[in-house]
Amino acid sequence: MLDSAKSYDDTQKTKLAIDIGGTFTDFALEHRGQIFTAKVLTTPQAPEQAVLAGMASILATSGIEAQEVDLLIHGTTLATNAIIERKGARTALVTTEGFRDVLAMRNESRYDQYDLNIVLPEPLVPRHLRFTVPERLDHLGRVLRPLDEQAVRDLIPRLRQEEVESIAVGFLHAFVNSAHERRVAELLAEAMPDVPISLSSEVSPEMREWERFSTTAANAYVQPMMARYLRRLERGMREMGLHAPIFLMLSGGKLTTIETACRFPIRLVESGPAGGAIFSATIAREAGLERVLSFDMGGTTAKVCLIDDFKPQTSRSFEVARIGRLRKGSGLPLRIPVIEMVEIGAGGGSIASVDPLGRVAVGPESAGAAPGPASYGRGGIAPTVTDSNLLLGRYDAAAFAGGTIVLDAEAARRALDEHIGARLELSSGMAALAVVEIVDEAMANAGRVHAIEAGTALAGRTLIAFGGGGPVHATRIAEKMGMDRVLVPNGAGVGSAIGFLRAPVGYEVVRSLYQRLNALDLAAVNALLEDMAREASEAVAAGAFGAETVQTRIATMRYVGQGHEILVALPVRPLVAEDAAAIMRDYETAYARFYDRPVPGSEVEVLSYIVTVETEAPLPPPPDAAAKAYTAQAETSRVVRDSASGVESVWPIFNRFALEPGAMMRGPAIIAENETSTLLGPSWQAAVTAQGWLSLTRATSELT
Amino acid sequence: MEKAESQLAAIQRQVMWNRLIAVVEEQAQVMIRTAFSTTVREAGDLSAGVFDLQGRMMAQAVTGTPGHVNAMSESVGHFLAKFPADTMRPGDHFITNDPWLGTGHLHDFTVVTPAFHRGRMIGLLANTAHVIDVGGLGMGPDGRSVFEEGMYIPIVRCFSEGKANETFFDILRAGTRLPVELEGDVYSLCACNDAGARRLTQMLEEFDLDGLETLATFIFDSSRRATEAAIATIPPGIYASTICSDGYDEPITLAAEMHVGATEIAVDFSGTSGLSTRGINVPASYCRAYACFGIKVVVAPEIPNNWASLAPFRMMIPEGCILNAPRPYPVAVRHVTGQLLPDLMMGCLYQAVPDQVAAEGSSCLWNPPLRGGGGVSGRGGDKRRVLPDFEVITFNSGGTGARRGFDGLDATAFPSGVRTMPVEATENVAPVVIWRKELRPHSGGPGRTRGGLGQIMEIAGQDDLEFACNALFDRIANPPRGRDGGGAGAAGYVGLVSGKTLRTKGFQIIPDGERLLLLMPGGGGFGDPATRAAEAVAHDVRAGVVSAEDARDIYKVVLDAKGGVDPEHTAKARQQGETRI
């Protein structure tokens, strides 16, 4: 079970990270600068079983006592799965009279304009459990209609009769004034003290009722189950002798306490991928790379994420449980802090086909682990990305996945010939090339769109590639995105769990306070910011162990009348009147960076504020002295078809485990290891860094 | 070797096609993010595309508005006719809102931008967006000619080699009630074409190409072939259908005779009513757009829109009918008529491929343009309180028609693909209070699959002060019909909450203390309601969207005391008697 042990840094803290994924639960234990990793199968019915068993096992293997662990970090997809499989609590929604169906009406649009037969996702709260009460605020939070408290009391027998297990409360404009929501919570809690209540003004205090109610309903929906699970897990760990505080990984890449996680479990949904992004950010920091694109390609999807100044890009909107081929708009919207990433249905198991226009299409359908790609010989007949890579000569059929699966090249060839080659009059090799080129293009497009949405460019960035498929596709995708440098770290198999070890303890608070920039009520803004800073600091204090914390303050701003906000950093101190000019300047600079030109003469409005408090991540140790460069020797060679030129030739194959720091290689070549292969395109060269990573660079001119 | 090279070239063309679609999607995203009008940024009422030098559309972003499909595709040709390619320079942007050269009414602005590569013009980017105000009467059906409907901008240069045409922007600002928003939107239109042009030249650089010609040929050949193959799956024949619209002051008949041939589909609109004196007339390009969408969504939904994939659908629209309005007939709310066209097309196709179409739906958006202030009833001067001047529009939808295999969608736009605006956002930009916006029970047409539910809205001015609504609603006298034994959806209704019925079209004042009530239609049902799964009926009753009486009388489902299906009595009820709808 012990995969590898590697010197990492010299921190004296012993930390254990556990990431529950759909198939595997990953463990990473850091002790006196060493990292131990392990994987066990996830136990979906009672996930804590795999966690506790794996924990006992990794502690035993590493010879560490549970009492010695200083900090435990945990991430899980349980909340996401509960939503996808609709296995959450029986949840009711109490909302403003006249707005019973906000969750069902969504934004009244179809996620696919040309499919007459689309089905929309069912709301988490069915109509008969959506209740309304008379009350109404206006957009400034003034009461247009007082809360009818008797109507709230009248709901109680109904809620009991329906055996409601969790309650969401969402009123119009409650993000400006939460008084009515809080009063409802008081009234209900009095009568039903055991039923948890989620308020939209606490879970997601932002404008746009559908997104806010959706987030609140989702929080309520997963809350009882997550709280039960976390308490069970905590008990089990304490029984094993663990004294360390337990922290949960948040979708936004920060850590929080069990108490906060139990109140706002919706903030945990994307913690696994967030760990992957933090893994990349850590690598970027150690390598001193300020501008990075993280690229994580697994069996069914690929994820790309921008990392600037060692921090993953973050966002406040996310969609969970998409039902329409991963299409935007086919899931439930969540407004929570998340690490911004694009996920597309392109992985090793993604199935290739020919569409009605005679074009090759890849994914999002995946052959998964069962039946798997055709070459697995487990009954799969559809050609996949893995089959195509095999046919291009990129894998050693006998040594795939460390030799655990012997790949059947003939089966791959049959699948590609039948489903692609015959229909497009392509040879087997060229059919494989078509599949790989199309999937590479899709991933490169995702990266480009991600960059435009973030108002940044890809040129000059380094691609950090991991996951089973990342290193195979990295150099070609980099070429398509105009990037010249790729880094392939090690430990990539449990990247998310390693990322957890590096995550800061932090918390983000968002509040809306709508004002024009040229008429800011400074007293109100400063009071709000102070209050937010206090809330965030308190949430962090429990896990910071007195470590230094950093606070950041951000205003979300836009031109009056515009729809999408731009984030502008504020000084961390009370604002004074003179600050307005600097804030305006920063806004215009940021706007022009996104959209070329500011709009003359338009006023600017401030919508909301984001205050974050987090511990400072420890600085990485300096790398070992530069290793002596040497030319590596290939172990073998193979015929490989280059996907850019279509040309077949003999490529040298290097064994990654035999390479020492300082090893140099020139493309075209393949650097093979147990879990994956790194492809070195013809115009690329590779060096092994002091840390053991592969650093790949593209020659800007022809190599001689 | 030569064979491998040609195979590689073929694969690369596919890659470039994908890239081109990514380029236009990116172009549309920039527009959505930078637009000022809620119509674009919240509702997504826009379109973006890339064109070859002959003005043929190569790719289009799949955004909210099929109405822009053919219309924008034709539009670029008009720009090239006035400003030939050899007169276009880098940094130029051209603009128009001419309904007959653009996309059918003055509120749609189209910007066309040339793209250059290696010192040569290689193609054009175009982008259309629906802005909120262009002066005139405001968005509504009351105009008696296009000149009353707002400012009219011929095709002109709005940026010349990167420099803003200040004369143009002066005129633009002066002609609208919302100068900041309109000017901001024009800047956004230009910015998004710039983004598209940049990406396009990067693509050509990467693939080391001088121009788009070979790629255009490949896209057009593949699309044409695929579309023809799709048409070949439809049984050939002549299929006729009609649909009735409420009209402005008299009902309107839209008639179509669809000729399905081996490789093309032609539609003859003879028999359609004549022109209206009011702004519900449809320019021909807009008729082609929605008719084409209605056919394509059934016949060839997976084939991307471009010049060649649209070419096999031919529309013959007699001059002087309401679907081919000449200048200067009023056309401001042409969508009220035009958005019925997909229902009409599916009425024809139902006869050929009955399982592939939907029942009729609410179809026309219910997008009440609201206005307040001194200008509403001229009371600004007499010291009584009025709202500040405002102009706002929200997009709302009734139910869609049931599909053979699935219920219709509740309160969802079809054929338009725009999104509604959050109530909280609307109330932040205009002094109105939306007191109610929820599903309308009992409005879905009964059927084996049920029509989607309509919705109810109640709207007031702040402090219940007066405001006005430019009504442009349809399917009040002519509710959406079901198919194959399915019943009609509930008809729409426009009135005051206090009980007075309002006209369905035209400018009307909602006086102090009154609130506007909109009941949007439900979609038609599909198939005999007495064959609907009994559990589904029980579920609808429990949700409060179908009454227990309708369950018993129309669906023939008997429920027990707890609301569950009583299988025995249900079976009995379903064996006896005819279904009454």
Interface residues (C-beta under 8 A of the other chain):
Chain A: E97 G98 F99 R100 D101 V102 A104 M105 N107 E108 S109 R110 Q113 Y114 D115 L116 N117 I118 V119 L120 P126 R127 H128 R136 D138 H139 L144 L172 H173 M207 R208 E209 W210 E211 D355 P356 L357 G358 R359 V360 L424 E425 L426 S427 M430 L433 A434 E437 I438 E441 A442 N445 R448 V449 I452 E453 K480 G482 Y514 Y559 V560 G561 Q562 G563 H564 F594 Y595 D596 R597 V599 G601 S602 S645 G646 V647
Chain B: K3 A4 E5 Q7 L8 A10 I11 Q12 Q14 V15 W17 N18 R19 A22 E25 E26 Q29 V30 I32 R33 T34 A35 F36 S37 T38 R41 E42 G44 V62 T63 G64 P66 V180 E181 E183 G184 Y187 S188 A191 D194 A195 R199 Q202 E206 S222 S223 R225 A226 A229 A230 K296 V297 V298 A300 P301 E302 I303 P304 Q356 V357 A358 F395 N396 S397 R403 G405 F406 L409 D410 A411 T412 A413 F414 G417 V418 R419 T420 P422 V423 E424 A425 E427 N428 V429 V433 W435 R436 K437 E438 L439 Q455 E458 Q462 R542 A543 G544 V545
